[in-house]
Amino acid sequence: MIRWVLTIFIALVVFSSLLPWLEKLGIGRLPGDVRFTLFGRKVFLPFASTVLMSMLVVLIARLLR
């Protein structure tokens, strides 16, 4: 289970760093993505986009196998 938590954490970090480029494609504004302000800081939790990107990576990995 710890491996899945680590994988999701790394995916969130990578996704957050690529967010400006991906927003031009429409990813990052899906219905399951959460944005809010907490103590003056903007917080973004891309749940739906992370699931979508994970599914794409799995599909590409299976096709390459």
Phi and psi restraints in degrees (range 20) as a CNS / XPLOR table:
assign (resid 1 and name C) (resid 2 and name N)
       (resid 2 and name CA) (resid 2 and name C) 1.0 -63.8 20.0 2
assign (resid 2 and name N) (resid 2 and name CA)
       (resid 2 and name C) (resid 3 and name N) 1.0 -29.4 20.0 2
assign (resid 2 and name C) (resid 3 and name N)
       (resid 3 and name CA) (resid 3 and name C) 1.0 -65.7 20.0 2
assign (resid 3 and name N) (resid 3 and name CA)
       (resid 3 and name C) (resid 4 and name N) 1.0 -38.4 20.0 2
assign (resid 3 and name C) (resid 4 and name N)
       (resid 4 and name CA) (resid 4 and name C) 1.0 -68.1 20.0 2
assign (resid 4 and name N) (resid 4 and name CA)
       (resid 4 and name C) (resid 5 and name N) 1.0 -40.3 20.0 2
assign (resid 4 and name C) (resid 5 and name N)
       (resid 5 and name CA) (resid 5 and name C) 1.0 -63.1 20.0 2
assign (resid 5 and name N) (resid 5 and name CA)
       (resid 5 and name C) (resid 6 and name N) 1.0 -43.1 20.0 2
assign (resid 5 and name C) (resid 6 and name N)
       (resid 6 and name CA) (resid 6 and name C) 1.0 -64.6 20.0 2
assign (resid 6 and name N) (resid 6 and name CA)
       (resid 6 and name C) (resid 7 and name N) 1.0 -40.3 20.0 2
assign (resid 6 and name C) (resid 7 and name N)
       (resid 7 and name CA) (resid 7 and name C) 1.0 -63.9 20.0 2
assign (resid 7 and name N) (resid 7 and name CA)
       (resid 7 and name C) (resid 8 and name N) 1.0 -44.1 20.0 2
assign (resid 7 and name C) (resid 8 and name N)
       (resid 8 and name CA) (resid 8 and name C) 1.0 -65.4 20.0 2
assign (resid 8 and name N) (resid 8 and name CA)
       (resid 8 and name C) (resid 9 and name N) 1.0 -40.2 20.0 2
assign (resid 8 and name C) (resid 9 and name N)
       (resid 9 and name CA) (resid 9 and name C) 1.0 -62.6 20.0 2
assign (resid 9 and name N) (resid 9 and name CA)
       (resid 9 and name C) (resid 10 and name N) 1.0 -45.2 20.0 2
assign (resid 9 and name C) (resid 10 and name N)
       (resid 10 and name CA) (resid 10 and name C) 1.0 -64.5 20.0 2
assign (resid 10 and name N) (resid 10 and name CA)
       (resid 10 and name C) (resid 11 and name N) 1.0 -39.3 20.0 2
assign (resid 10 and name C) (resid 11 and name N)
       (resid 11 and name CA) (resid 11 and name C) 1.0 -62.8 20.0 2
assign (resid 11 and name N) (resid 11 and name CA)
       (resid 11 and name C) (resid 12 and name N) 1.0 -40.3 20.0 2
assign (resid 11 and name C) (resid 12 and name N)
       (resid 12 and name CA) (resid 12 and name C) 1.0 -64.4 20.0 2
assign (resid 12 and name N) (resid 12 and name CA)
       (resid 12 and name C) (resid 13 and name N) 1.0 -39.8 20.0 2
assign (resid 12 and name C) (resid 13 and name N)
       (resid 13 and name CA) (resid 13 and name C) 1.0 -65.8 20.0 2
assign (resid 13 and name N) (resid 13 and name CA)
       (resid 13 and name C) (resid 14 and name N) 1.0 -45.7 20.0 2
assign (resid 13 and name C) (resid 14 and name N)
       (resid 14 and name CA) (resid 14 and name C) 1.0 -64.4 20.0 2
assign (resid 14 and name N) (resid 14 and name CA)
       (resid 14 and name C) (resid 15 and name N) 1.0 -44.6 20.0 2
assign (resid 14 and name C) (resid 15 and name N)
       (resid 15 and name CA) (resid 15 and name C) 1.0 -62.3 20.0 2
assign (resid 15 and name N) (resid 15 and name CA)
       (resid 15 and name C) (resid 16 and name N) 1.0 -41.6 20.0 2
assign (resid 15 and name C) (resid 16 and name N)
       (resid 16 and name CA) (resid 16 and name C) 1.0 -64.9 20.0 2
assign (resid 16 and name N) (resid 16 and name CA)
       (resid 16 and name C) (resid 17 and name N) 1.0 -34.9 20.0 2
assign (resid 16 and name C) (resid 17 and name N)
       (resid 17 and name CA) (resid 17 and name C) 1.0 -73.8 20.0 2
assign (resid 17 and name N) (resid 17 and name CA)
       (resid 17 and name C) (resid 18 and name N) 1.0 -28.7 20.0 2
assign (resid 17 and name C) (resid 18 and name N)
       (resid 18 and name CA) (resid 18 and name C) 1.0 -92.6 20.0 2
assign (resid 18 and name N) (resid 18 and name CA)
       (resid 18 and name C) (resid 19 and name N) 1.0 1.5 20.0 2
assign (resid 18 and name C) (resid 19 and name N)
       (resid 19 and name CA) (resid 19 and name C) 1.0 -56.9 20.0 2
assign (resid 19 and name N) (resid 19 and name CA)
       (resid 19 and name C) (resid 20 and name N) 1.0 -45.3 20.0 2
assign (resid 19 and name C) (resid 20 and name N)
       (resid 20 and name CA) (resid 20 and name C) 1.0 -58.4 20.0 2
assign (resid 20 and name N) (resid 20 and name CA)
       (resid 20 and name C) (resid 21 and name N) 1.0 -39.1 20.0 2
assign (resid 20 and name C) (resid 21 and name N)
       (resid 21 and name CA) (resid 21 and name C) 1.0 -72.7 20.0 2
assign (resid 21 and name N) (resid 21 and name CA)
       (resid 21 and name C) (resid 22 and name N) 1.0 -39.0 20.0 2
assign (resid 21 and name C) (resid 22 and name N)
       (resid 22 and name CA) (resid 22 and name C) 1.0 -72.9 20.0 2
assign (resid 22 and name N) (resid 22 and name CA)
       (resid 22 and name C) (resid 23 and name N) 1.0 -27.1 20.0 2
assign (resid 22 and name C) (resid 23 and name N)
       (resid 23 and name CA) (resid 23 and name C) 1.0 -64.1 20.0 2
assign (resid 23 and name N) (resid 23 and name CA)
       (resid 23 and name C) (resid 24 and name N) 1.0 -28.0 20.0 2
assign (resid 23 and name C) (resid 24 and name N)
       (resid 24 and name CA) (resid 24 and name C) 1.0 -65.8 20.0 2
assign (resid 24 and name N) (resid 24 and name CA)
       (resid 24 and name C) (resid 25 and name N) 1.0 -26.8 20.0 2
assign (resid 24 and name C) (resid 25 and name N)
       (resid 25 and name CA) (resid 25 and name C) 1.0 -88.3 20.0 2
assign (resid 25 and name N) (resid 25 and name CA)
       (resid 25 and name C) (resid 26 and name N) 1.0 -7.3 20.0 2
assign (resid 25 and name C) (resid 26 and name N)
       (resid 26 and name CA) (resid 26 and name C) 1.0 97.5 20.0 2
assign (resid 26 and name N) (resid 26 and name CA)
       (resid 26 and name C) (resid 27 and name N) 1.0 -4.8 20.0 2
assign (resid 26 and name C) (resid 27 and name N)
       (resid 27 and name CA) (resid 27 and name C) 1.0 -84.6 20.0 2
assign (resid 27 and name N) (resid 27 and name CA)
       (resid 27 and name C) (resid 28 and name N) 1.0 134.3 20.0 2
assign (resid 27 and name C) (resid 28 and name N)
       (resid 28 and name CA) (resid 28 and name C) 1.0 112.2 20.0 2
assign (resid 28 and name N) (resid 28 and name CA)
       (resid 28 and name C) (resid 29 and name N) 1.0 -6.1 20.0 2
assign (resid 28 and name C) (resid 29 and name N)
       (resid 29 and name CA) (resid 29 and name C) 1.0 -125.4 20.0 2
assign (resid 29 and name N) (resid 29 and name CA)
       (resid 29 and name C) (resid 30 and name N) 1.0 30.3 20.0 2
assign (resid 29 and name C) (resid 30 and name N)
       (resid 30 and name CA) (resid 30 and name C) 1.0 -77.9 20.0 2
assign (resid 30 and name N) (resid 30 and name CA)
       (resid 30 and name C) (resid 31 and name N) 1.0 161.1 20.0 2
assign (resid 30 and name C) (resid 31 and name N)
       (resid 31 and name CA) (resid 31 and name C) 1.0 -59.1 20.0 2
assign (resid 31 and name N) (resid 31 and name CA)
       (resid 31 and name C) (resid 32 and name N) 1.0 -25.8 20.0 2
assign (resid 31 and name C) (resid 32 and name N)
       (resid 32 and name CA) (resid 32 and name C) 1.0 -89.6 20.0 2
assign (resid 32 and name N) (resid 32 and name CA)
       (resid 32 and name C) (resid 33 and name N) 1.0 0.1 20.0 2
assign (resid 32 and name C) (resid 33 and name N)
       (resid 33 and name CA) (resid 33 and name C) 1.0 -86.7 20.0 2
assign (resid 33 and name N) (resid 33 and name CA)
       (resid 33 and name C) (resid 34 and name N) 1.0 134.9 20.0 2
assign (resid 33 and name C) (resid 34 and name N)
       (resid 34 and name CA) (resid 34 and name C) 1.0 -113.0 20.0 2
assign (resid 34 and name N) (resid 34 and name CA)
       (resid 34 and name C) (resid 35 and name N) 1.0 129.8 20.0 2
assign (resid 34 and name C) (resid 35 and name N)
       (resid 35 and name CA) (resid 35 and name C) 1.0 -127.0 20.0 2
assign (resid 35 and name N) (resid 35 and name CA)
       (resid 35 and name C) (resid 36 and name N) 1.0 132.6 20.0 2
assign (resid 35 and name C) (resid 36 and name N)
       (resid 36 and name CA) (resid 36 and name C) 1.0 -155.6 20.0 2
assign (resid 36 and name N) (resid 36 and name CA)
       (resid 36 and name C) (resid 37 and name N) 1.0 165.4 20.0 2
assign (resid 36 and name C) (resid 37 and name N)
       (resid 37 and name CA) (resid 37 and name C) 1.0 -109.4 20.0 2
assign (resid 37 and name N) (resid 37 and name CA)
       (resid 37 and name C) (resid 38 and name N) 1.0 130.6 20.0 2
assign (resid 37 and name C) (resid 38 and name N)
       (resid 38 and name CA) (resid 38 and name C) 1.0 -133.0 20.0 2
assign (resid 38 and name N) (resid 38 and name CA)
       (resid 38 and name C) (resid 39 and name N) 1.0 114.7 20.0 2
assign (resid 38 and name C) (resid 39 and name N)
       (resid 39 and name CA) (resid 39 and name C) 1.0 56.1 20.0 2
assign (resid 39 and name N) (resid 39 and name CA)
       (resid 39 and name C) (resid 40 and name N) 1.0 39.4 20.0 2
assign (resid 39 and name C) (resid 40 and name N)
       (resid 40 and name CA) (resid 40 and name C) 1.0 82.4 20.0 2
assign (resid 40 and name N) (resid 40 and name CA)
       (resid 40 and name C) (resid 41 and name N) 1.0 1.3 20.0 2
assign (resid 40 and name C) (resid 41 and name N)
       (resid 41 and name CA) (resid 41 and name C) 1.0 -109.1 20.0 2
assign (resid 41 and name N) (resid 41 and name CA)
       (resid 41 and name C) (resid 42 and name N) 1.0 138.5 20.0 2
assign (resid 41 and name C) (resid 42 and name N)
       (resid 42 and name CA) (resid 42 and name C) 1.0 -84.9 20.0 2
assign (resid 42 and name N) (resid 42 and name CA)
       (resid 42 and name C) (resid 43 and name N) 1.0 128.5 20.0 2
assign (resid 42 and name C) (resid 43 and name N)
       (resid 43 and name CA) (resid 43 and name C) 1.0 -117.8 20.0 2
assign (resid 43 and name N) (resid 43 and name CA)
       (resid 43 and name C) (resid 44 and name N) 1.0 134.3 20.0 2
assign (resid 43 and name C) (resid 44 and name N)
       (resid 44 and name CA) (resid 44 and name C) 1.0 -127.6 20.0 2
assign (resid 44 and name N) (resid 44 and name CA)
       (resid 44 and name C) (resid 45 and name N) 1.0 123.4 20.0 2
assign (resid 44 and name C) (resid 45 and name N)
       (resid 45 and name CA) (resid 45 and name C) 1.0 -120.2 20.0 2
assign (resid 45 and name N) (resid 45 and name CA)
       (resid 45 and name C) (resid 46 and name N) 1.0 100.6 20.0 2
assign (resid 45 and name C) (resid 46 and name N)
       (resid 46 and name CA) (resid 46 and name C) 1.0 -87.6 20.0 2
assign (resid 46 and name N) (resid 46 and name CA)
       (resid 46 and name C) (resid 47 and name N) 1.0 68.7 20.0 2
assign (resid 46 and name C) (resid 47 and name N)
       (resid 47 and name CA) (resid 47 and name C) 1.0 -64.7 20.0 2
assign (resid 47 and name N) (resid 47 and name CA)
       (resid 47 and name C) (resid 48 and name N) 1.0 -54.4 20.0 2
assign (resid 47 and name C) (resid 48 and name N)
       (resid 48 and name CA) (resid 48 and name C) 1.0 -66.0 20.0 2
assign (resid 48 and name N) (resid 48 and name CA)
       (resid 48 and name C) (resid 49 and name N) 1.0 -39.9 20.0 2
assign (resid 48 and name C) (resid 49 and name N)
       (resid 49 and name CA) (resid 49 and name C) 1.0 -67.1 20.0 2
assign (resid 49 and name N) (resid 49 and name CA)
       (resid 49 and name C) (resid 50 and name N) 1.0 -35.7 20.0 2
assign (resid 49 and name C) (resid 50 and name N)
       (resid 50 and name CA) (resid 50 and name C) 1.0 -66.2 20.0 2
assign (resid 50 and name N) (resid 50 and name CA)
       (resid 50 and name C) (resid 51 and name N) 1.0 -41.6 20.0 2
assign (resid 50 and name C) (resid 51 and name N)
       (resid 51 and name CA) (resid 51 and name C) 1.0 -63.6 20.0 2
assign (resid 51 and name N) (resid 51 and name CA)
       (resid 51 and name C) (resid 52 and name N) 1.0 -43.7 20.0 2
assign (resid 51 and name C) (resid 52 and name N)
       (resid 52 and name CA) (resid 52 and name C) 1.0 -61.3 20.0 2
assign (resid 52 and name N) (resid 52 and name CA)
       (resid 52 and name C) (resid 53 and name N) 1.0 -45.6 20.0 2
assign (resid 52 and name C) (resid 53 and name N)
       (resid 53 and name CA) (resid 53 and name C) 1.0 -66.0 20.0 2
assign (resid 53 and name N) (resid 53 and name CA)
       (resid 53 and name C) (resid 54 and name N) 1.0 -37.1 20.0 2
assign (resid 53 and name C) (resid 54 and name N)
       (resid 54 and name CA) (resid 54 and name C) 1.0 -65.0 20.0 2
assign (resid 54 and name N) (resid 54 and name CA)
       (resid 54 and name C) (resid 55 and name N) 1.0 -41.4 20.0 2
assign (resid 54 and name C) (resid 55 and name N)
       (resid 55 and name CA) (resid 55 and name C) 1.0 -63.5 20.0 2
assign (resid 55 and name N) (resid 55 and name CA)
       (resid 55 and name C) (resid 56 and name N) 1.0 -39.3 20.0 2
assign (resid 55 and name C) (resid 56 and name N)
       (resid 56 and name CA) (resid 56 and name C) 1.0 -64.9 20.0 2
assign (resid 56 and name N) (resid 56 and name CA)
       (resid 56 and name C) (resid 57 and name N) 1.0 -40.5 20.0 2
assign (resid 56 and name C) (resid 57 and name N)
       (resid 57 and name CA) (resid 57 and name C) 1.0 -66.0 20.0 2
assign (resid 57 and name N) (resid 57 and name CA)
       (resid 57 and name C) (resid 58 and name N) 1.0 -40.8 20.0 2
assign (resid 57 and name C) (resid 58 and name N)
       (resid 58 and name CA) (resid 58 and name C) 1.0 -65.0 20.0 2
assign (resid 58 and name N) (resid 58 and name CA)
       (resid 58 and name C) (resid 59 and name N) 1.0 -42.1 20.0 2
assign (resid 58 and name C) (resid 59 and name N)
       (resid 59 and name CA) (resid 59 and name C) 1.0 -62.9 20.0 2
assign (resid 59 and name N) (resid 59 and name CA)
       (resid 59 and name C) (resid 60 and name N) 1.0 -44.1 20.0 2
assign (resid 59 and name C) (resid 60 and name N)
       (resid 60 and name CA) (resid 60 and name C) 1.0 -64.6 20.0 2
assign (resid 60 and name N) (resid 60 and name CA)
       (resid 60 and name C) (resid 61 and name N) 1.0 -41.1 20.0 2
assign (resid 60 and name C) (resid 61 and name N)
       (resid 61 and name CA) (resid 61 and name C) 1.0 -64.0 20.0 2
assign (resid 61 and name N) (resid 61 and name CA)
       (resid 61 and name C) (resid 62 and name N) 1.0 -39.9 20.0 2
assign (resid 61 and name C) (resid 62 and name N)
       (resid 62 and name CA) (resid 62 and name C) 1.0 -68.9 20.0 2
assign (resid 62 and name N) (resid 62 and name CA)
       (resid 62 and name C) (resid 63 and name N) 1.0 -35.0 20.0 2
assign (resid 62 and name C) (resid 63 and name N)
       (resid 63 and name CA) (resid 63 and name C) 1.0 -70.2 20.0 2
assign (resid 63 and name N) (resid 63 and name CA)
       (resid 63 and name C) (resid 64 and name N) 1.0 -32.9 20.0 2
assign (resid 63 and name C) (resid 64 and name N)
       (resid 64 and name CA) (resid 64 and name C) 1.0 -79.1 20.0 2
assign (resid 64 and name N) (resid 64 and name CA)
       (resid 64 and name C) (resid 65 and name N) 1.0 -16.1 20.0 2
